[in-house]
Amino acid sequence: METTAAPGSTADPLAPDQAQRLLRALAEPIRLQVVQALAGGERCVCDLTSDLDLAQSKLSFHLRVLKEVGLIRARQEGRWIYYRLEPSTLLLLRDWLDQLAAVCQSPASPCS
């Protein structure tokens, strides 16, 4: 499959094992809620805990998973940690899905 990078994306295609890790992380409803909560921009962990109605320990587990797969990044300021989405990873995932969409409508070869 030929890879062409979309505007604003990276040139390296998403490896199948990386796609699997990203999709597995997003398949968990709480982690998907976290990603959606971060869609508006960077958020403090205290705000996420409150908005998602989660115990800090439970939220921390899900934030760690998202961070490990590269979907979010964290920065510390004083005693607070702020999280935001990682655009480059989202672009890689988008490009991978675009490639699937582009080739999935190809007709089958005739059977012999």
Order of alpha helices (4+ residues) and beta strands (2+ residues): alpha-alpha-beta-alpha-alpha-beta-beta-alpha
